[in-house]
Amino acid sequence: MTEATREGARVDVDGRWAVLIEEQGGSGEGRDWRLTEVRDVGHDRDGAVRLAETLAREYAPKHPWSPRSRAVYRAGEGVWLVVVEGATRNFHFRVTVAEHVATIG
């Protein structure tokens, strides 16, 4: 881990890779996006990409309760958008490969 200091604040820059999962939360008009999971993968970006692709296909989101099918889209380098068809509504979640570049404070 590399540590730098900028204007008195500690900034850790470690180049570690993570897989982030964001899901729709709430209900009705109150739906919003929430970061529901962060999986640290270490310094292996290729491993993070493999994990993210696996999670896009296999992750069990909170909604819908009784999924019928899922459509997996690769939306860009290291980003998947997954639409899960439920009994009455569709929900979606996003899986993203991200590099940790700083912790401030």
Accessible surface in RSA format (square Angstrom, percent):
REM  Atomic radii and reference values for relative SASA: ProtOr
REM  Chains: A
REM  Algorithm: Lee & Richards
REM  Probe-radius: 1.40
REM  Slices: 20
REM RES _ NUM      All-atoms   Total-Side   Main-Chain    Non-polar    All polar
REM                ABS   REL    ABS   REL    ABS   REL    ABS   REL    ABS   REL
RES MET A   1   166.69  86.3  87.59  58.0  79.10 188.3  80.13  68.1  86.56 114.7
RES THR A   2    90.77  64.6  86.31  87.5   4.47  10.6  55.31  74.3  35.47  53.6
RES GLU A   3   110.93  63.7  80.63  61.0  30.30  72.1  22.83  44.2  88.10  71.9
RES ALA A   4    49.75  45.7  42.67  65.8   7.09  16.1  49.67  69.9   0.09   0.2
RES THR A   5   101.99  72.5  69.00  70.0  32.99  78.6  44.51  59.8  57.48  86.9
RES ARG A   6   150.97  63.4 144.96  73.9   6.01  14.3  55.21  75.5  95.76  58.0
RES GLU A   7   174.75 100.3 124.99  94.6  49.76 118.5  61.94 119.8 112.82  92.1
RES GLY A   8    74.28  91.6   0.00   N/A  74.28  91.6  36.05  98.9  38.23  85.6
RES ALA A   9    37.53  34.5  29.77  45.9   7.76  17.7  37.25  52.5   0.28   0.7
RES ARG A  10   112.01  47.0 105.92  54.0   6.10  14.5  37.08  50.7  74.93  45.4
RES VAL A  11     6.86   4.5   6.86   6.2   0.00   0.0   6.86   6.0   0.00   0.0
RES ASP A  12    13.64   9.6  13.64  13.6   0.00   0.0   2.50   5.9  11.13  11.1
RES VAL A  13    62.74  41.3  59.83  54.2   2.91   7.0  59.83  52.0   2.91   7.9
RES ASP A  14    21.65  15.2  10.79  10.7  10.86  25.7   5.80  13.6  15.85  15.8
RES GLY A  15    21.89  27.0   0.00   N/A  21.89  27.0  16.38  45.0   5.50  12.3
RES ARG A  16    78.62  33.0  78.49  40.0   0.13   0.3  20.40  27.9  58.21  35.3
RES TRP A  17    44.38  17.8  44.11  21.3   0.28   0.6  33.37  17.8  11.01  17.9
RES ALA A  18    13.29  12.2  13.29  20.5   0.00   0.0  13.29  18.7   0.00   0.0
RES VAL A  19     0.00   0.0   0.00   0.0   0.00   0.0   0.00   0.0   0.00   0.0
RES LEU A  20    44.17  24.6  44.00  31.5   0.17   0.4  44.00  30.9   0.17   0.5
RES ILE A  21     0.01   0.0   0.01   0.0   0.00   0.0   0.01   0.0   0.00   0.0
RES GLU A  22    42.96  24.7  42.96  32.5   0.00   0.0   3.70   7.2  39.25  32.0
RES GLU A  23    10.39   6.0  10.29   7.8   0.11   0.3   4.69   9.1   5.70   4.7
RES GLN A  24    28.36  15.9  20.81  15.2   7.56  18.0   3.71   7.9  24.65  18.7
RES GLY A  25     7.89   9.7   0.00   N/A   7.89   9.7   7.82  21.5   0.07   0.2
RES GLY A  26    34.53  42.6   0.00   N/A  34.53  42.6  21.67  59.5  12.86  28.8
RES SER A  27    83.33  70.4  72.52  96.8  10.81  24.9  36.28  77.3  47.05  65.9
RES GLY A  28    49.72  61.3   0.00   N/A  49.72  61.3  39.54 108.5  10.18  22.8
RES GLU A  29   184.73 106.1 150.52 113.9  34.21  81.5  71.66 138.6 113.07  92.3
RES GLY A  30    52.53  64.8   0.00   N/A  52.53  64.8  36.91 101.3  15.62  35.0
RES ARG A  31    71.19  29.9  49.10  25.0  22.09  52.6  22.23  30.4  48.96  29.7
RES ASP A  32    68.47  48.0  58.52  58.2   9.95  23.5  36.46  85.8  32.01  31.9
RES TRP A  33    98.31  39.5  74.72  36.2  23.59  55.4  50.48  26.9  47.84  77.6
RES ARG A  34   116.44  48.9 110.20  56.2   6.24  14.9  45.29  61.9  71.15  43.1
RES LEU A  35   105.22  58.6  71.10  50.9  34.13  85.8  71.10  49.9  34.13  91.8
RES THR A  36    66.45  47.3  31.46  31.9  34.99  83.4  38.75  52.0  27.70  41.9
RES GLU A  37    48.54  27.9  41.92  31.7   6.62  15.8  25.56  49.4  22.98  18.8
RES VAL A  38    86.18  56.7  58.46  52.9  27.73  66.8  58.46  50.8  27.73  75.2
RES ARG A  39    86.54  36.3  81.79  41.7   4.75  11.3  29.23  39.9  57.32  34.7
RES ASP A  40    90.97  63.7  58.68  58.4  32.29  76.4  34.73  81.7  56.24  56.1
RES VAL A  41    39.78  26.2  15.77  14.3  24.01  57.9  23.04  20.0  16.74  45.4
RES GLY A  42    10.84  13.4   0.00   N/A  10.84  13.4  10.33  28.4   0.50   1.1
RES HIS A  43   124.05  67.8  96.35  67.0  27.69  70.8  69.40  71.5  54.65  63.6
RES ASP A  44    69.23  48.5  62.96  62.7   6.27  14.8  31.44  74.0  37.78  37.7
RES ARG A  45    79.53  33.4  76.01  38.7   3.52   8.4  37.60  51.4  41.92  25.4
RES ASP A  46    92.93  65.1  90.68  90.3   2.25   5.3  16.29  38.3  76.64  76.4
RES GLY A  47    10.72  13.2   0.00   N/A  10.72  13.2   6.66  18.3   4.06   9.1
RES ALA A  48     0.00   0.0   0.00   0.0   0.00   0.0   0.00   0.0   0.00   0.0
RES VAL A  49    36.92  24.3  36.92  33.4   0.00   0.0  36.92  32.1   0.00   0.0
RES ARG A  50   147.23  61.8 143.51  73.2   3.72   8.8  75.87 103.7  71.36  43.2
RES LEU A  51    52.18  29.1  47.58  34.0   4.59  11.5  51.62  36.3   0.55   1.5
RES ALA A  52     0.00   0.0   0.00   0.0   0.00   0.0   0.00   0.0   0.00   0.0
RES GLU A  53    68.88  39.5  68.88  52.1   0.00   0.0  11.26  21.8  57.63  47.1
RES THR A  54    59.41  42.3  56.37  57.2   3.04   7.2  32.25  43.3  27.16  41.1
RES LEU A  55    12.68   7.1  12.68   9.1   0.00   0.0  12.68   8.9   0.00   0.0
RES ALA A  56     0.00   0.0   0.00   0.0   0.00   0.0   0.00   0.0   0.00   0.0
RES ARG A  57   143.44  60.2 128.02  65.3  15.42  36.7  39.16  53.5 104.28  63.2
RES GLU A  58   127.62  73.3 101.79  77.0  25.83  61.5  39.48  76.4  88.14  72.0
RES TYR A  59    29.40  13.7  24.44  13.9   4.96  12.9  17.61  13.2  11.79  14.5
RES ALA A  60    86.04  79.1  64.43  99.4  21.61  49.2  67.11  94.5  18.93  50.2
RES PRO A  61    17.65  12.9   6.36   5.8  11.29  41.0   6.36   5.3  11.29  70.2
RES LYS A  62   150.59  73.5 132.53  81.3  18.06  43.0  90.09  81.1  60.50  64.4
RES HIS A  63    44.17  24.1  41.32  28.7   2.85   7.3  24.63  25.4  19.54  22.7
RES PRO A  64    13.75  10.0   7.89   7.2   5.86  21.3   9.79   8.1   3.95  24.6
RES TRP A  65   216.92  87.1 183.28  88.7  33.64  79.0 175.67  93.7  41.25  66.9
RES SER A  66    63.44  53.6  57.78  77.1   5.67  13.1  48.25 102.7  15.20  21.3
RES PRO A  67    78.14  57.0  53.84  49.1  24.30  88.3  53.95  44.5  24.20 150.4
RES ARG A  68   161.73  67.9 123.88  63.1  37.85  90.1  41.17  56.3 120.55  73.1
RES SER A  69    59.91  50.6  47.15  62.9  12.76  29.4  48.29 102.8  11.63  16.3
RES ARG A  70    73.06  30.7  43.79  22.3  29.27  69.7  22.52  30.8  50.54  30.6
RES ALA A  71    40.23  37.0  33.58  51.8   6.65  15.1  39.24  55.3   0.98   2.6
RES VAL A  72    51.75  34.0  20.39  18.5  31.35  75.6  20.39  17.7  31.35  85.0
RES TYR A  73   122.03  57.0 118.33  67.3   3.69   9.6  83.54  62.8  38.48  47.4
RES ARG A  74   162.39  68.2 128.10  65.3  34.30  81.7  36.02  49.2 126.37  76.6
RES ALA A  75    70.90  65.2  29.43  45.4  41.47  94.3  38.88  54.8  32.02  84.8
RES GLY A  76    31.40  38.7   0.00   N/A  31.40  38.7  31.11  85.4   0.29   0.7
RES GLU A  77   124.78  71.6  98.44  74.5  26.34  62.7  53.63 103.7  71.15  58.1
RES GLY A  78     4.10   5.1   0.00   N/A   4.10   5.1   1.11   3.0   3.00   6.7
RES VAL A  79    38.62  25.4  38.62  35.0   0.00   0.0  38.62  33.6   0.00   0.0
RES TRP A  80    12.16   4.9  12.16   5.9   0.00   0.0   7.37   3.9   4.79   7.8
RES LEU A  81    55.87  31.1  55.87  40.0   0.00   0.0  55.87  39.2   0.00   0.0
RES VAL A  82     0.00   0.0   0.00   0.0   0.00   0.0   0.00   0.0   0.00   0.0
RES VAL A  83    47.10  31.0  45.53  41.2   1.57   3.8  45.53  39.6   1.57   4.3
RES VAL A  84     1.03   0.7   1.03   0.9   0.00   0.0   1.03   0.9   0.00   0.0
RES GLU A  85    73.23  42.0  73.23  55.4   0.00   0.0  15.79  30.5  57.44  46.9
RES GLY A  86     5.14   6.3   0.00   N/A   5.14   6.3   0.29   0.8   4.85  10.9
RES ALA A  87    52.85  48.6  29.32  45.3  23.53  53.5  29.32  41.3  23.53  62.3
RES THR A  88   127.79  90.9  92.35  93.6  35.44  84.5  77.43 104.0  50.36  76.1
RES ARG A  89   107.93  45.3  98.06  50.0   9.87  23.5  53.24  72.8  54.69  33.1
RES ASN A  90    82.80  57.1  68.17  65.9  14.63  35.2  16.39  39.4  66.41  64.2
RES PHE A  91    25.11  12.6  24.58  15.2   0.53   1.4  25.11  15.2   0.00   0.0
RES HIS A  92    54.64  29.9  51.46  35.8   3.18   8.1  28.40  29.3  26.24  30.5
RES PHE A  93     1.41   0.7   1.41   0.9   0.00   0.0   1.41   0.9   0.00   0.0
RES ARG A  94    71.82  30.2  71.80  36.6   0.02   0.1  14.00  19.1  57.82  35.0
RES VAL A  95     0.00   0.0   0.00   0.0   0.00   0.0   0.00   0.0   0.00   0.0
RES THR A  96    27.48  19.5  27.48  27.9   0.00   0.0  25.11  33.7   2.37   3.6
RES VAL A  97    16.49  10.9   0.63   0.6  15.85  38.2   0.63   0.6  15.85  43.0
RES ALA A  98    29.20  26.9  24.34  37.6   4.87  11.1  29.05  40.9   0.16   0.4
RES GLU A  99    81.05  46.5  60.97  46.1  20.08  47.8   7.74  15.0  73.30  59.9
RES HIS A 100    63.96  35.0  55.63  38.7   8.33  21.3  56.43  58.2   7.53   8.8
RES VAL A 101    90.63  59.6  87.35  79.1   3.28   7.9  87.47  76.0   3.17   8.6
RES ALA A 102    36.10  33.2  16.52  25.5  19.58  44.5  16.52  23.3  19.58  51.9
RES THR A 103    61.13  43.5  56.79  57.6   4.34  10.3  48.57  65.2  12.56  19.0
RES ILE A 104   117.09  66.6  85.96  64.0  31.12  75.0  85.96  61.9  31.12  84.5
RES GLY A 105    83.07 102.4   0.00   N/A  83.07 102.4  65.46 179.6  17.62  39.5
END  Absolute sums over single chains surface
CHAIN  1 A     6751.2       5207.6       1543.6       3556.8       3194.4
END  Absolute sums over all chains
TOTAL          6751.2       5207.6       1543.6       3556.8       3194.4
